[in-house]
Every structure is written in C-alpha cells, then in structure tokens.
Amino acid sequence: MLAEISVLPANEAPCADLQTIFGTRGSAARCQCQRYKLAPRESFAAVPAEVRADRLGRQTDCGHPDSTETSGLVAYLAGEPVGWCAVEPRPSFEGLVRVFKVPWLGRDEDPADDSIWAVTCLLTRAGFRRRGVSRSLARTAVDFARDRGARALEAYPMTTSDALPEELHVGSYATYAAAGLREVSRPTKRRAVMRIDFR
C-alpha cells in the first residue's frame, strides 16, 4: 500500500522542512525558489544562497501556522517533507512578469493581472520522485488558488523530454494536465502555457 501524501500551505510547515526539501547541493539548494523573485539588476552570483534561503523563509512565512500569507505549498509523504510548489498571484513573481517574454508571446494578456495566479516551481526531493508528489502538489495548487479568489491559475511547463535538470523545476505537461489545466499557447517548441479558469 502506498503511503499517503499530504499537502500544507508552507506557512504551516517548519522552516527546517523547506530546507530539507531544497537540500544542501544542486540547483534547488542554490536557487531557493528565487529565480523569479530577484530584484532588477540582481543576479544569483550577487545574492548568496543563505540570503536566498532567508528570503524564502520570509516569503513563505514558514513556521507561522496562523499566518494568512504564504508563497507556496509543502508536501509530506508518511510525515517526511518531500515536495515544494511555488503558487501565488502572478505579479508576485516579478522576474516572470518583468523579464521572461516566453509566457506572453502570442497572447493579449496583462502579465501584472493579480487575479491570475501562477505555479512557477514544482520540486520533489531526490529519492521520492515518481510517487505522485508533484501531481498532488499541482492538484492542491488549483484548490489553493481558487479558494483564495484567483480568477485563473497558470503554469509554464517544458514540453520536451530533453529538458536540462535545472529546467525541470517548472513541472511537466502531464502533471498539470492531470490537475485540470489545459494548454492555451505554445510560445516555443519546448514551452507551453497551461491554465485553468475558475470564473
């Protein structure tokens, strides 16, 4: 029998659990889910990993279960922290809105519309993959956004099997399709925009 996956708003998780998920090595540990959060003219090289980890802690408000603000979800498998999903109103991801052109190609869309929420990262710890963690996170992200008044939820998955490891943080096409999102555009051969509208 498979262990049950549970998903909580990140503010309800201890900060140590987030760091267990992000680990101490590799692209996730370096990024700390700050790729789309860097300020103008900031670079990863200029912002040490420990500073990015501190920023993630503040953005999630981890360890504060009474908080009404958070920037994501944490998944547990049999009580072990195993996955992370970044999900917020789209303008919260300043870099996505300001710098990345791909999601907006061919769409008459205001990137700064805060009634549209976005998932920019789905991360499952090594050793816990292929157990349904990402799919559970994506399904919960749909409910999380809808319950907080979102008009729609978007994601921007890679569409090819040759994605580099550092590109896999965006989640897969199949994962979002299973959560009810449908393709609304294909701005490049390797990237899709997927969306579910709530109203």
TORKOL-4160 file (C-alpha; in steps of 0.2 Angstrom, whole numbers, padded with zeros to 4 digits, m for minus):
199
<pt num="1" X="0000" Y="0000" Z="0000"/>
<pt num="2" X="0007" Y="0017" Z="m0005"/>
<pt num="3" X="0010" Y="0030" Z="0009"/>
<pt num="4" X="m0002" Y="0044" Z="0009"/>
<pt num="5" X="0004" Y="0061" Z="0003"/>
<pt num="6" X="m0002" Y="0077" Z="0012"/>
<pt num="7" X="0000" Y="0095" Z="0006"/>
<pt num="8" X="0000" Y="0110" Z="0018"/>
<pt num="9" X="0002" Y="0129" Z="0015"/>
<pt num="10" X="0020" Y="0132" Z="0018"/>
<pt num="11" X="0017" Y="0144" Z="0032"/>
<pt num="12" X="0011" Y="0129" Z="0042"/>
<pt num="13" X="0027" Y="0119" Z="0039"/>
<pt num="14" X="0043" Y="0122" Z="0050"/>
<pt num="15" X="0056" Y="0131" Z="0040"/>
<pt num="16" X="0068" Y="0116" Z="0043"/>
<pt num="17" X="0056" Y="0106" Z="0032"/>
<pt num="18" X="0058" Y="0118" Z="0017"/>
<pt num="19" X="0077" Y="0117" Z="0019"/>
<pt num="20" X="0076" Y="0098" Z="0019"/>
<pt num="21" X="0066" Y="0098" Z="0003"/>
<pt num="22" X="0078" Y="0111" Z="m0005"/>
<pt num="23" X="0094" Y="0101" Z="0001"/>
<pt num="24" X="0112" Y="0107" Z="0003"/>
<pt num="25" X="0118" Y="0104" Z="m0015"/>
<pt num="26" X="0112" Y="0106" Z="m0033"/>
<pt num="27" X="0101" Y="0118" Z="m0042"/>
<pt num="28" X="0087" Y="0118" Z="m0029"/>
<pt num="29" X="0099" Y="0122" Z="m0015"/>
<pt num="30" X="0107" Y="0136" Z="m0025"/>
<pt num="31" X="0090" Y="0144" Z="m0031"/>
<pt num="32" X="0079" Y="0143" Z="m0015"/>
<pt num="33" X="0065" Y="0147" Z="m0027"/>
<pt num="34" X="0071" Y="0164" Z="m0030"/>
<pt num="35" X="0073" Y="0163" Z="m0049"/>
<pt num="36" X="0058" Y="0174" Z="m0052"/>
<pt num="37" X="0060" Y="0184" Z="m0036"/>
<pt num="38" X="0076" Y="0193" Z="m0039"/>
<pt num="39" X="0075" Y="0212" Z="m0040"/>
<pt num="40" X="0080" Y="0222" Z="m0055"/>
<pt num="41" X="0099" Y="0220" Z="m0059"/>
<pt num="42" X="0101" Y="0207" Z="m0045"/>
<pt num="43" X="0109" Y="0190" Z="m0050"/>
<pt num="44" X="0112" Y="0174" Z="m0042"/>
<pt num="45" X="0130" Y="0177" Z="m0041"/>
<pt num="46" X="0127" Y="0193" Z="m0031"/>
<pt num="47" X="0114" Y="0185" Z="m0018"/>
<pt num="48" X="0122" Y="0171" Z="m0008"/>
<pt num="49" X="0112" Y="0155" Z="m0006"/>
<pt num="50" X="0110" Y="0158" Z="0013"/>
<pt num="51" X="0102" Y="0175" Z="0009"/>
<pt num="52" X="0090" Y="0167" Z="m0004"/>
<pt num="53" X="0086" Y="0154" Z="0009"/>
<pt num="54" X="0081" Y="0168" Z="0021"/>
<pt num="55" X="0071" Y="0176" Z="0008"/>
<pt num="56" X="0061" Y="0160" Z="0005"/>
<pt num="57" X="0058" Y="0159" Z="0024"/>
<pt num="58" X="0051" Y="0176" Z="0024"/>
<pt num="59" X="0041" Y="0174" Z="0008"/>
<pt num="60" X="0033" Y="0158" Z="0014"/>
<pt num="61" X="0031" Y="0164" Z="0032"/>
<pt num="62" X="0036" Y="0146" Z="0037"/>
<pt num="63" X="0033" Y="0141" Z="0055"/>
<pt num="64" X="0019" Y="0153" Z="0057"/>
<pt num="65" X="0003" Y="0142" Z="0055"/>
<pt num="66" X="m0009" Y="0157" Z="0060"/>
<pt num="67" X="m0002" Y="0167" Z="0046"/>
<pt num="68" X="m0014" Y="0171" Z="0031"/>
<pt num="69" X="0001" Y="0174" Z="0019"/>
<pt num="70" X="0012" Y="0162" Z="0011"/>
<pt num="71" X="0021" Y="0159" Z="m0006"/>
<pt num="72" X="0018" Y="0140" Z="m0008"/>
<pt num="73" X="0014" Y="0123" Z="m0003"/>
<pt num="74" X="0024" Y="0109" Z="0006"/>
<pt num="75" X="0021" Y="0090" Z="0003"/>
<pt num="76" X="0024" Y="0076" Z="0015"/>
<pt num="77" X="0025" Y="0058" Z="0012"/>
<pt num="78" X="0022" Y="0047" Z="0028"/>
<pt num="79" X="0027" Y="0063" Z="0038"/>
<pt num="80" X="0043" Y="0066" Z="0028"/>
<pt num="81" X="0044" Y="0083" Z="0019"/>
<pt num="82" X="0046" Y="0078" Z="0001"/>
<pt num="83" X="0040" Y="0092" Z="m0011"/>
<pt num="84" X="0038" Y="0111" Z="m0014"/>
<pt num="85" X="0026" Y="0121" Z="m0025"/>
<pt num="86" X="0028" Y="0139" Z="m0028"/>
<pt num="87" X="0010" Y="0146" Z="m0031"/>
<pt num="88" X="0005" Y="0165" Z="m0029"/>
<pt num="89" X="m0003" Y="0179" Z="m0039"/>
<pt num="90" X="0007" Y="0181" Z="m0055"/>
<pt num="91" X="0014" Y="0198" Z="m0051"/>
<pt num="92" X="0022" Y="0191" Z="m0035"/>
<pt num="93" X="0034" Y="0183" Z="m0047"/>
<pt num="94" X="0042" Y="0199" Z="m0053"/>
<pt num="95" X="0055" Y="0192" Z="m0064"/>
<pt num="96" X="0042" Y="0182" Z="m0073"/>
<pt num="97" X="0032" Y="0197" Z="m0077"/>
<pt num="98" X="0047" Y="0209" Z="m0080"/>
<pt num="99" X="0060" Y="0198" Z="m0089"/>
<pt num="100" X="0053" Y="0182" Z="m0096"/>
<pt num="101" X="0045" Y="0185" Z="m0113"/>
<pt num="102" X="0040" Y="0167" Z="m0117"/>
<pt num="103" X="0024" Y="0166" Z="m0107"/>
<pt num="104" X="0017" Y="0181" Z="m0116"/>
<pt num="105" X="0021" Y="0178" Z="m0134"/>
<pt num="106" X="0005" Y="0177" Z="m0145"/>
<pt num="107" X="m0006" Y="0182" Z="m0130"/>
<pt num="108" X="m0016" Y="0198" Z="m0127"/>
<pt num="109" X="m0013" Y="0196" Z="m0108"/>
<pt num="110" X="m0008" Y="0208" Z="m0094"/>
<pt num="111" X="0006" Y="0200" Z="m0085"/>
<pt num="112" X="0003" Y="0210" Z="m0070"/>
<pt num="113" X="m0015" Y="0205" Z="m0068"/>
<pt num="114" X="m0015" Y="0199" Z="m0050"/>
<pt num="115" X="m0032" Y="0189" Z="m0052"/>
<pt num="116" X="m0021" Y="0177" Z="m0061"/>
<pt num="117" X="m0011" Y="0165" Z="m0051"/>
<pt num="118" X="0004" Y="0156" Z="m0057"/>
<pt num="119" X="0014" Y="0140" Z="m0052"/>
<pt num="120" X="0032" Y="0143" Z="m0056"/>
<pt num="121" X="0040" Y="0128" Z="m0047"/>
<pt num="122" X="0036" Y="0110" Z="m0043"/>
<pt num="123" X="0051" Y="0102" Z="m0034"/>
<pt num="124" X="0051" Y="0084" Z="m0027"/>
<pt num="125" X="0066" Y="0078" Z="m0017"/>
<pt num="126" X="0078" Y="0065" Z="m0024"/>
<pt num="127" X="0073" Y="0048" Z="m0018"/>
<pt num="128" X="0054" Y="0052" Z="m0018"/>
<pt num="129" X="0051" Y="0055" Z="m0036"/>
<pt num="130" X="0038" Y="0045" Z="m0046"/>
<pt num="131" X="0027" Y="0043" Z="m0031"/>
<pt num="132" X="0014" Y="0056" Z="m0036"/>
<pt num="133" X="0021" Y="0071" Z="m0026"/>
<pt num="134" X="0021" Y="0083" Z="m0040"/>
<pt num="135" X="0004" Y="0078" Z="m0045"/>
<pt num="136" X="m0003" Y="0080" Z="m0028"/>
<pt num="137" X="0005" Y="0097" Z="m0026"/>
<pt num="138" X="m0002" Y="0103" Z="m0043"/>
<pt num="139" X="m0020" Y="0097" Z="m0038"/>
<pt num="140" X="m0018" Y="0106" Z="m0022"/>
<pt num="141" X="m0012" Y="0122" Z="m0030"/>
<pt num="142" X="m0028" Y="0123" Z="m0040"/>
<pt num="143" X="m0039" Y="0122" Z="m0025"/>
<pt num="144" X="m0027" Y="0134" Z="m0015"/>
<pt num="145" X="m0028" Y="0147" Z="m0029"/>
<pt num="146" X="m0047" Y="0145" Z="m0031"/>
<pt num="147" X="m0050" Y="0146" Z="m0013"/>
<pt num="148" X="m0040" Y="0162" Z="m0012"/>
<pt num="149" X="m0050" Y="0171" Z="m0025"/>
<pt num="150" X="m0040" Y="0168" Z="m0041"/>
<pt num="151" X="m0049" Y="0170" Z="m0057"/>
<pt num="152" X="m0037" Y="0158" Z="m0065"/>
<pt num="153" X="m0021" Y="0148" Z="m0062"/>
<pt num="154" X="m0007" Y="0146" Z="m0075"/>
<pt num="155" X="0009" Y="0135" Z="m0076"/>
<pt num="156" X="0023" Y="0136" Z="m0089"/>
<pt num="157" X="0030" Y="0118" Z="m0091"/>
<pt num="158" X="0043" Y="0111" Z="m0103"/>
<pt num="159" X="0036" Y="0100" Z="m0116"/>
<pt num="160" X="0051" Y="0090" Z="m0121"/>
<pt num="161" X="0060" Y="0075" Z="m0113"/>
<pt num="162" X="0077" Y="0083" Z="m0116"/>
<pt num="163" X="0075" Y="0097" Z="m0103"/>
<pt num="164" X="0090" Y="0100" Z="m0093"/>
<pt num="165" X="0089" Y="0096" Z="m0074"/>
<pt num="166" X="0088" Y="0115" Z="m0070"/>
<pt num="167" X="0073" Y="0117" Z="m0081"/>
<pt num="168" X="0063" Y="0103" Z="m0073"/>
<pt num="169" X="0058" Y="0114" Z="m0058"/>
<pt num="170" X="0043" Y="0121" Z="m0069"/>
<pt num="171" X="0034" Y="0104" Z="m0068"/>
<pt num="172" X="0029" Y="0093" Z="m0083"/>
<pt num="173" X="0015" Y="0095" Z="m0095"/>
<pt num="174" X="0007" Y="0079" Z="m0089"/>
<pt num="175" X="0007" Y="0084" Z="m0071"/>
<pt num="176" X="m0003" Y="0100" Z="m0075"/>
<pt num="177" X="m0015" Y="0091" Z="m0087"/>
<pt num="178" X="m0019" Y="0079" Z="m0073"/>
<pt num="179" X="m0023" Y="0094" Z="m0062"/>
<pt num="180" X="m0036" Y="0101" Z="m0074"/>
<pt num="181" X="m0025" Y="0114" Z="m0083"/>
<pt num="182" X="m0026" Y="0115" Z="m0102"/>
<pt num="183" X="m0014" Y="0121" Z="m0115"/>
<pt num="184" X="m0018" Y="0139" Z="m0120"/>
<pt num="185" X="m0002" Y="0143" Z="m0130"/>
<pt num="186" X="0014" Y="0135" Z="m0136"/>
<pt num="187" X="0026" Y="0150" Z="m0137"/>
<pt num="188" X="0041" Y="0139" Z="m0141"/>
<pt num="189" X="0044" Y="0121" Z="m0146"/>
<pt num="190" X="0049" Y="0117" Z="m0128"/>
<pt num="191" X="0037" Y="0128" Z="m0118"/>
<pt num="192" X="0018" Y="0128" Z="m0115"/>
<pt num="193" X="0007" Y="0139" Z="m0106"/>
<pt num="194" X="m0007" Y="0129" Z="m0097"/>
<pt num="195" X="m0021" Y="0137" Z="m0087"/>
<pt num="196" X="m0037" Y="0133" Z="m0078"/>
<pt num="197" X="m0051" Y="0146" Z="m0077"/>
<pt num="198" X="m0062" Y="0147" Z="m0061"/>
<pt num="199" X="m0073" Y="0161" Z="m0067"/>
